């Protein structure tokens, strides 16, 4: 229930910010005004453990160059010996620069709040929370007006753990308001490496 409430709140906030913008605001090659929900699987590379991955949030253009974003992500693990969930909430700003008619480069930073909880069958529960930051950059390409792709990199520091991430996704807009897509991401950190596959729905408000 908590997960649903957080995701719904983020989508509503993003929708209100993007409400008055055009589908392709400022003639950008991709859409920067959307809310989205993604569901998939995260695999921890150093073990056989798989987690359910959930992401919610979106982006909105403040002006031609400045983009606001808010995202919530969670990984939920249900094993025979324990249950666990890790969560993060990020809030950030990015700067967009148009390289060509079809290609943008975007760079920015997020404030990140992370928290987790582990409930073993035997033993005491453990939990923690921490603030950190993330630096990120991406290339965004509009293949057509309806079909777009993103290739990004990120560096995150939270829980005294640094992680480098690589991600890619594609979206196809079936209408001016709705898109479906898929994403792949890989994270290499001090404690563990992971890979995530998700499918998502985008809504243009």
HULINVEN-V79654 format. One record per residue. N is the residue number from 1. RES is the residue in three letters. OMEGA is omega in whole degrees, 0 to 359 (* if undefined). NEAR is the number of other C-alpha atoms within 10 Angstrom. Layout:
n=(N:N)
res=(RES:RES)
omega=(OMEGA:OMEGA)
near=(NEAR:NEAR)
//
This chain:
n=(1:2:3:4:5:6:7:8:9:10:11:12:13:14:15:16:17:18:19:20:21:22:23:24:25:26:27:28:29:30:31:32:33:34:35:36:37:38:39:40:41:42:43:44:45:46:47:48:49:50:51:52:53:54:55:56:57:58:59:60:61:62:63:64:65:66:67:68:69:70:71:72:73:74:75:76:77:78:79:80:81:82:83:84:85:86:87:88:89:90:91:92:93:94:95:96:97:98:99:100:101:102:103:104:105:106:107:108:109:110:111:112:113:114:115:116:117:118:119:120:121:122:123:124:125:126:127:128:129:130:131:132:133:134:135:136:137:138:139:140:141:142:143:144:145:146:147:148:149:150:151:152:153:154:155:156:157:158:159:160:161:162:163:164:165:166:167:168:169:170:171:172:173:174:175:176:177:178:179:180:181:182:183:184:185:186:187:188:189:190:191:192:193:194:195:196:197:198:199:200:201:202:203:204:205)
res=(UNK:UNK:UNK:UNK:UNK:UNK:UNK:UNK:UNK:UNK:UNK:UNK:UNK:UNK:UNK:UNK:UNK:UNK:UNK:UNK:UNK:UNK:UNK:UNK:UNK:UNK:UNK:UNK:UNK:UNK:UNK:UNK:UNK:UNK:UNK:UNK:UNK:UNK:UNK:UNK:UNK:UNK:UNK:UNK:UNK:UNK:UNK:UNK:UNK:UNK:UNK:UNK:UNK:UNK:UNK:UNK:UNK:UNK:UNK:UNK:UNK:UNK:UNK:UNK:UNK:UNK:UNK:UNK:UNK:UNK:UNK:UNK:UNK:UNK:UNK:UNK:UNK:UNK:UNK:UNK:UNK:UNK:UNK:UNK:UNK:UNK:UNK:UNK:UNK:UNK:UNK:UNK:UNK:UNK:UNK:UNK:UNK:UNK:UNK:UNK:UNK:UNK:UNK:UNK:UNK:UNK:UNK:UNK:UNK:UNK:UNK:UNK:UNK:UNK:UNK:UNK:UNK:UNK:UNK:UNK:UNK:UNK:UNK:UNK:UNK:UNK:UNK:UNK:UNK:UNK:UNK:UNK:UNK:UNK:UNK:UNK:UNK:UNK:UNK:UNK:UNK:UNK:UNK:UNK:UNK:UNK:UNK:UNK:UNK:UNK:UNK:UNK:UNK:UNK:UNK:UNK:UNK:UNK:UNK:UNK:UNK:UNK:UNK:UNK:UNK:UNK:UNK:UNK:UNK:UNK:UNK:UNK:UNK:UNK:UNK:UNK:UNK:UNK:UNK:UNK:UNK:UNK:UNK:UNK:UNK:UNK:UNK:UNK:UNK:UNK:UNK:UNK:UNK:UNK:UNK:UNK:UNK:UNK:UNK:UNK:UNK:UNK:UNK:UNK:UNK)
omega=(178:180:180:181:180:181:180:180:180:178:180:180:179:180:181:179:186:191:187:183:177:178:174:182:177:178:178:181:177:181:179:182:186:165:183:172:180:177:180:184:173:178:176:190:182:180:178:184:174:180:171:181:178:179:176:179:179:181:174:179:174:172:186:186:186:182:176:177:174:182:171:177:180:171:187:183:174:180:179:185:181:169:181:171:174:187:172:177:182:180:186:176:178:177:181:175:180:179:176:179:184:189:173:166:184:178:182:181:179:161:185:171:181:174:180:179:178:181:179:176:178:179:185:174:174:179:179:175:185:172:177:181:178:172:188:175:181:169:182:189:175:178:173:178:183:187:184:181:181:174:187:174:180:174:186:177:178:185:183:180:178:183:174:183:173:182:178:176:175:180:174:180:177:176:178:187:188:177:172:181:179:182:174:177:176:181:177:185:179:186:184:174:181:175:186:174:177:168:186:173:175:177:178:183:*)
near=(5:7:14:9:9:16:20:16:13:20:23:15:16:24:21:11:17:24:13:11:17:15:18:14:18:12:12:22:23:24:23:22:28:26:28:23:21:20:20:18:17:24:19:15:15:10:10:7:12:19:20:18:21:22:23:26:28:26:25:26:23:15:13:13:14:16:20:22:23:22:24:23:21:22:21:19:17:14:13:7:9:14:15:18:18:19:18:19:21:20:17:18:19:20:17:22:16:15:11:10:11:17:19:19:18:18:19:19:20:21:18:21:18:19:17:17:16:16:16:15:12:8:8:9:13:11:13:11:14:13:16:17:17:20:17:18:19:19:19:26:21:20:14:12:15:16:18:21:19:19:18:18:18:18:18:22:17:19:14:11:12:16:18:18:18:18:18:17:19:20:23:19:20:11:10:15:12:17:20:17:18:18:20:18:18:19:20:16:16:10:9:13:17:17:18:21:19:20:19:20:19:22:19:23:22)
//
